[in-house]
Amino acid sequence: MELIIIQSQEHPTLPMAELNAIMETEEINGRISSPTVGLALIEDLNKDNFDKNYKILVKRLAYAHEIDEIILKENIEENINSITNIEENNDNKKIIDENNSYLNVLISKFKEIDWNKYINNEFAVRIKKYDNKELDTIAIERKLGSVIKHSNPEFKVKLDNPKSLIHIIITKKAIFVGLEKYKINKKHFQNMKPHKRPFFYPGSMSPKLARAMVNLSKVKKGETILDPFCGTGGILIEGGMIGAKLIGSDINWKMKNGTGINLNYCNFDNWETHHLDVRELKLYDKVDSVVTDPPYGISTSTGGENSEKIFYQFLDSIAKNMKENALLVMASPHYLKFDDWLNDLGFKLVDRHEIKMHKSLTRIISVIAKIKEK
């Protein structure tokens, strides 16, 4: 069985890295490919665990808009290539012929599908096109909706909030027809924006990036995630949403208390926060992952000391509180160089992603593994 994921194109590498991390963390066996930019196809999924794995991806993914069960996939490159010989000055005819080519392929295939297996009374058809396809999507949606409706007179077209939503994804080389069985909770990322939480402080990370970083840490439900610079608790909130145990600390008591306010607001019950300098952190039990966004160069966090010295001491302290093979996922500015320290501190760089913030700043997301005791 197969799933197709319409990914966010906000970043060139994070969506696929996040997906791979979740697949490994949740032990979802499947083959991942990318039909085109912004799409991920997961093939060879176990039939018995299909719904369970589908729900896991829906719950955890941040950089994804929709996830569909594949009903049909069709390689139509040869069909469409037949119209490429049309003269360049006949653009209108080319678009009409291309629409007809897609329709002819889809209509014949749609008539072969037993739609009773997929549609619960009300349905709608939606098309998403890639690779700059110039198609009359409304006309295609109407025609294919008509084919589905003819297969069962009891089916009703309902454009707003239908019980069954059929997605048709069209790329240069292929068509994918999918059924959206479980919806991604997009409202969460809107409702958890920093300024909408009970405790707010400027400069907080977006919920979507925080969730992606949590996923990159490969923390599982029931495992412990630590944010030693917890700020307003944004990273811990996203860890809590996937069922992790939460530990936060901050040198600023106001932030420590504010994190508690926000975690209580989310109704989490398995968390603790501490008011202390990260260099003094000595946890009773070592943690499964560390995800954090240190406030580099801020005098209230460094006490006026050299920020690179503080950062080295931070890494040293964190290493002593992490389990072996645990992951540290951390944001840092591009100008902070620390790779030369990692081996000495028992770490190894696993992956890295760059996010352009503005002309003078690039944010670096580093995935770092604890490989040995210092």
C-alpha positions as CSV (number, residue, x, y, z in Angstrom):
1,M,0.0,0.0,0.0
2,E,1.1,3.5,-0.7
3,L,0.8,7.1,0.7
4,I,1.5,10.4,-1.1
5,I,2.5,13.5,0.9
6,I,2.0,17.0,-0.4
7,Q,4.9,18.7,1.4
8,S,5.5,22.3,2.4
9,Q,8.0,24.0,0.1
10,E,9.1,26.5,2.7
11,H,12.5,24.8,2.9
12,P,14.4,22.7,0.3
13,T,15.7,19.9,2.7
14,L,13.8,20.0,6.0
15,P,10.5,18.3,4.8
16,M,12.2,15.2,3.5
17,A,14.7,15.1,6.4
18,E,11.8,15.3,8.8
19,L,9.9,12.5,7.0
20,N,12.9,10.2,7.0
21,A,13.5,10.8,10.7
22,I,9.9,10.0,11.6
23,M,9.9,6.8,9.5
24,E,13.0,5.6,11.3
25,T,11.8,6.7,14.8
26,E,8.4,5.0,14.4
27,E,9.8,2.0,12.6
28,I,7.6,2.5,9.6
29,N,9.0,0.3,6.8
30,G,8.5,1.7,3.4
31,R,10.4,3.0,0.3
32,I,10.5,6.8,0.0
33,S,10.8,8.6,-3.3
34,S,10.1,12.1,-4.6
35,P,8.2,12.3,-7.9
36,T,8.8,16.0,-8.1
37,V,9.7,18.9,-5.8
38,G,7.1,19.1,-3.0
39,L,5.9,15.5,-3.2
40,A,6.9,12.4,-1.3
41,L,5.7,8.9,-2.2
42,I,5.9,6.1,0.4
43,E,5.6,2.7,-1.3
44,D,5.5,-0.9,0.0
45,L,3.8,-0.1,3.3
46,N,2.6,-3.0,5.4
47,K,-1.2,-3.5,4.9
48,D,-1.8,-4.6,8.5
49,N,-0.1,-1.5,9.9
50,F,-1.2,0.9,7.2
51,D,-3.8,2.9,9.1
52,K,-1.6,3.1,12.2
53,N,1.3,4.4,10.3
54,Y,-0.9,6.8,8.3
55,K,-2.1,8.3,11.6
56,I,1.4,8.6,13.0
57,L,2.6,10.6,10.0
58,V,-0.5,12.8,10.2
59,K,0.1,13.5,13.9
60,R,3.8,14.2,13.7
61,L,4.7,15.9,10.4
62,A,5.1,19.6,10.4
63,Y,6.2,20.3,6.9
64,A,3.3,18.6,5.2
65,H,-0.1,19.9,3.9
66,E,-1.9,16.7,3.0
67,I,-1.4,12.9,3.2
68,D,-3.4,10.6,1.0
69,E,-3.8,6.9,0.5
70,I,-3.0,6.1,-3.1
71,I,-6.0,4.8,-5.1
72,L,-4.4,5.1,-8.5
73,K,-1.0,6.1,-10.0
74,E,-0.5,6.3,-13.8
75,N,2.6,7.1,-15.8
76,I,1.2,9.4,-18.5
77,E,4.5,10.9,-19.9
78,E,4.0,9.0,-23.2
79,N,0.4,10.2,-23.5
80,I,1.4,13.8,-22.9
81,N,4.5,13.8,-25.0
82,S,2.4,13.1,-28.1
83,I,1.3,16.8,-28.0
84,T,4.7,18.3,-27.7
85,N,5.0,18.5,-31.5
86,I,2.3,21.1,-31.7
87,E,3.6,24.4,-33.1
88,E,4.7,26.9,-30.5
89,N,2.4,29.6,-31.9
90,N,-0.7,27.5,-31.2
91,D,-0.7,27.8,-27.4
92,N,-4.5,27.5,-26.9
93,K,-4.7,24.3,-28.9
94,K,-1.8,22.9,-26.9
95,I,-3.6,23.5,-23.6
96,I,-6.9,22.1,-24.9
97,D,-5.1,19.0,-26.2
98,E,-3.2,18.5,-23.0
99,N,-6.4,18.8,-21.0
100,N,-8.0,16.2,-23.2
101,S,-4.9,13.9,-22.8
102,Y,-5.2,14.0,-19.0
103,L,-8.9,13.6,-19.1
104,N,-8.8,10.6,-21.5
105,V,-6.3,8.8,-19.3
106,L,-8.2,9.6,-16.1
107,I,-11.7,8.9,-17.3
108,S,-10.9,5.4,-18.5
109,K,-9.1,4.6,-15.2
110,F,-11.9,6.2,-13.0
111,K,-14.5,4.0,-14.6
112,E,-12.5,0.9,-13.5
113,I,-12.4,1.9,-9.8
114,D,-14.9,0.7,-7.3
115,W,-15.6,4.0,-5.6
116,N,-17.8,2.4,-3.0
117,K,-14.6,1.4,-1.3
118,Y,-13.5,5.0,-0.9
119,I,-16.5,7.3,-0.8
120,N,-18.9,7.8,2.1
121,N,-21.9,9.4,0.5
122,E,-20.5,13.0,0.1
123,F,-17.4,13.7,-1.9
124,A,-15.4,16.3,-3.7
125,V,-12.5,16.2,-6.3
126,R,-9.6,18.5,-6.0
127,I,-6.6,18.8,-8.4
128,K,-3.1,20.0,-7.5
129,K,-0.7,20.4,-10.4
130,Y,3.1,20.5,-10.4
131,D,5.8,21.3,-12.9
132,N,4.0,24.4,-14.3
133,K,1.2,22.4,-15.9
134,E,-1.3,24.7,-17.7
135,L,-4.5,22.8,-17.2
136,D,-8.1,23.8,-16.8
137,T,-8.4,22.2,-13.3
138,I,-12.0,23.2,-12.8
139,A,-13.1,21.5,-16.0
140,I,-11.2,18.3,-15.1
141,E,-12.6,18.2,-11.6
142,R,-16.2,18.5,-12.8
143,K,-15.8,15.8,-15.5
144,L,-14.1,13.3,-13.1
145,G,-16.6,14.2,-10.4
146,S,-19.4,13.3,-12.8
147,V,-17.7,9.9,-13.6
148,I,-17.6,9.1,-9.8
149,K,-21.2,10.2,-9.3
150,H,-22.4,8.0,-12.2
151,S,-20.9,5.0,-10.5
152,N,-23.4,5.3,-7.6
153,P,-26.5,7.5,-7.8
154,E,-26.4,7.9,-4.0
155,F,-23.1,9.8,-4.2
156,K,-23.5,13.5,-3.7
157,V,-21.0,16.2,-4.6
158,K,-20.3,18.5,-1.6
159,L,-17.6,21.1,-2.2
160,D,-17.3,22.3,1.4
161,N,-16.1,19.8,4.0
162,P,-17.1,16.6,2.2
163,K,-16.9,13.3,4.0
164,S,-14.6,12.0,1.3
165,L,-12.0,14.1,-0.5
166,I,-10.4,12.8,-3.6
167,H,-7.1,14.5,-4.6
168,I,-5.7,14.3,-8.1
169,I,-2.0,15.2,-8.2
170,I,-0.7,15.9,-11.7
171,T,3.0,16.1,-12.5
172,K,4.9,16.2,-15.8
173,K,5.4,12.4,-15.8
174,A,2.6,11.0,-13.7
175,I,-0.9,11.3,-12.2
176,F,-1.6,10.2,-8.6
177,V,-5.2,9.8,-7.3
178,G,-5.4,9.8,-3.5
179,L,-8.0,9.6,-0.7
180,E,-7.6,11.8,2.3
181,K,-8.6,9.6,5.2
182,Y,-7.1,11.6,8.1
183,K,-6.5,15.3,8.2
184,I,-3.4,17.1,9.4
185,N,-4.3,19.4,12.3
186,K,-3.2,22.7,10.7
187,K,-5.0,24.7,13.3
188,H,-2.5,23.7,15.9
189,F,0.4,25.5,14.3
190,Q,-1.9,28.6,14.0
191,N,-3.2,28.5,17.5
192,M,0.3,27.9,19.0
193,K,2.0,30.8,17.4
194,P,4.1,32.6,20.1
195,H,1.8,35.6,20.4
196,K,-1.3,33.5,20.9
197,R,0.1,31.6,24.0
198,P,-0.7,32.9,27.5
199,F,2.9,33.8,28.1
200,F,4.6,35.6,25.2
201,Y,8.1,36.9,24.6
202,P,9.4,38.3,21.3
203,G,11.8,36.2,19.2
204,S,10.3,32.8,19.9
205,M,10.6,30.1,17.3
206,S,7.6,29.2,15.1
207,P,5.7,26.0,16.1
208,K,6.3,24.4,12.7
209,L,10.1,24.7,12.9
210,A,10.0,23.6,16.6
211,R,8.0,20.5,15.6
212,A,10.4,19.7,12.8
213,M,13.3,19.9,15.1
214,V,11.6,17.7,17.6
215,N,11.0,15.1,14.8
216,L,14.7,15.4,13.7
217,S,15.7,14.4,17.3
218,K,13.9,11.1,16.8
219,V,12.3,11.2,20.2
220,K,9.5,8.7,20.7
221,K,6.3,8.8,22.7
222,G,7.1,8.3,26.4
223,E,10.8,9.2,26.0
224,T,12.3,12.4,27.5
225,I,13.1,15.6,25.7
226,L,15.2,18.4,27.2
227,D,15.3,22.0,26.2
228,P,18.0,23.7,28.4
229,F,17.1,27.2,27.0
230,C,13.3,26.7,27.2
231,G,12.3,30.4,26.8
232,T,8.5,30.4,26.4
233,G,8.3,26.6,26.0
234,G,7.6,26.4,22.2
235,I,9.9,23.4,21.6
236,L,8.6,21.6,24.7
237,I,5.0,22.2,23.5
238,E,5.7,20.4,20.3
239,G,7.5,17.6,22.1
240,G,4.4,17.2,24.3
241,M,2.1,17.0,21.3
242,I,3.8,13.8,20.2
243,G,3.6,12.4,23.8
244,A,7.2,12.9,25.0
245,K,8.1,13.6,28.7
246,L,9.3,17.2,29.0
247,I,12.2,18.9,30.9
248,G,12.9,22.6,30.5
249,S,15.4,24.9,32.1
250,D,16.3,28.5,31.8
251,I,18.7,30.9,33.6
252,N,15.9,33.5,33.5
253,W,13.3,32.7,36.1
254,K,10.6,34.6,34.2
255,M,11.1,32.3,31.2
256,K,11.1,29.2,33.4
257,N,7.8,30.3,34.9
258,G,6.4,31.4,31.5
259,T,7.2,27.9,30.1
260,G,5.2,26.4,32.9
261,I,2.2,28.6,32.2
262,N,2.2,27.6,28.5
263,L,2.6,23.9,29.3
264,N,-0.3,24.1,31.7
265,Y,-2.3,25.8,29.0
266,C,-1.7,22.8,26.7
267,N,-2.9,20.4,29.5
268,F,0.4,18.5,29.6
269,D,0.9,16.6,32.8
270,N,4.4,15.0,32.4
271,W,6.8,17.9,32.6
272,E,9.2,19.8,34.8
273,T,11.0,23.1,34.6
274,H,14.1,24.4,36.4
275,H,15.6,27.8,37.0
276,L,19.3,27.3,36.5
277,D,22.4,28.0,34.4
278,V,22.7,25.2,31.8
279,R,26.3,24.7,32.9
280,E,25.0,23.6,36.3
281,L,22.5,21.1,34.9
282,K,22.8,17.6,36.5
283,L,19.8,15.5,35.8
284,Y,19.1,12.3,37.8
285,D,18.3,10.4,34.6
286,K,19.9,11.1,31.3
287,V,17.6,12.2,28.5
288,D,16.7,10.6,25.1
289,S,17.0,13.9,23.1
290,V,17.9,17.6,23.5
291,V,16.2,20.1,21.2
292,T,17.0,23.8,21.8
293,D,17.5,27.3,20.4
294,P,20.2,29.0,22.6
295,P,20.0,32.8,22.9
296,Y,23.5,33.5,21.6
297,G,25.1,36.7,22.6
298,I,22.3,37.9,24.8
299,S,23.9,39.4,28.0
300,T,21.1,38.1,30.3
301,S,21.9,34.6,29.2
302,T,25.7,34.8,29.2
303,G,26.4,37.1,32.1
304,G,28.6,39.2,29.8
305,E,31.0,36.2,29.2
306,N,32.4,35.3,25.8
307,S,29.6,33.6,23.9
308,E,31.9,30.9,22.3
309,K,33.2,30.0,25.7
310,I,29.7,29.7,27.1
311,F,28.7,27.6,24.1
312,Y,31.6,25.2,24.6
313,Q,30.6,24.8,28.3
314,F,27.0,24.3,27.2
315,L,27.9,21.4,24.9
316,D,30.1,19.9,27.7
317,S,27.2,20.1,30.2
318,I,24.6,18.7,27.8
319,A,26.8,15.8,26.8
320,K,26.9,14.7,30.4
321,N,23.1,14.7,30.6
322,M,22.4,12.7,27.4
323,K,22.1,9.0,26.8
324,E,24.6,7.4,24.4
325,N,23.4,7.7,20.8
326,A,20.9,10.4,21.8
327,L,20.5,13.3,19.4
328,L,21.0,17.0,20.0
329,V,19.1,19.2,17.5
330,M,20.0,22.8,17.8
331,A,19.6,26.1,16.1
332,S,22.5,28.5,15.8
333,P,23.6,31.5,13.8
334,H,25.9,30.9,10.8
335,Y,28.8,32.8,12.4
336,L,29.0,30.5,15.4
337,K,31.6,27.7,14.5
338,F,31.8,24.7,16.7
339,D,32.5,21.6,14.6
340,D,36.1,21.4,15.8
341,W,34.8,20.9,19.4
342,L,32.4,18.1,18.7
343,N,34.7,15.1,18.7
344,D,36.5,16.2,21.9
345,L,33.1,16.5,23.6
346,G,31.9,13.0,22.5
347,F,29.6,14.3,19.6
348,K,29.4,13.7,15.9
349,L,27.6,15.9,13.3
350,V,24.9,13.9,11.6
351,D,23.0,16.5,9.4
352,R,22.7,20.2,8.9
353,H,20.1,22.5,7.3
354,E,20.3,26.3,6.6
355,I,17.5,28.7,6.9
356,K,18.0,32.2,5.4
357,M,16.5,34.7,7.9
358,H,17.6,37.9,6.3
359,K,20.5,39.4,4.4
360,S,23.0,39.2,7.3
361,L,21.8,36.1,9.2
362,T,21.4,32.5,8.3
363,R,20.0,30.1,11.0
364,I,21.7,26.7,11.1
365,I,19.8,23.6,12.3
366,S,22.3,21.0,13.3
367,V,21.6,17.4,14.2
368,I,24.4,16.1,16.5
369,A,24.7,12.6,17.9
370,K,26.2,11.7,21.3
371,I,28.6,8.9,20.4
372,K,30.7,8.4,23.5
373,E,31.3,9.3,27.1
374,K,33.8,12.1,27.5
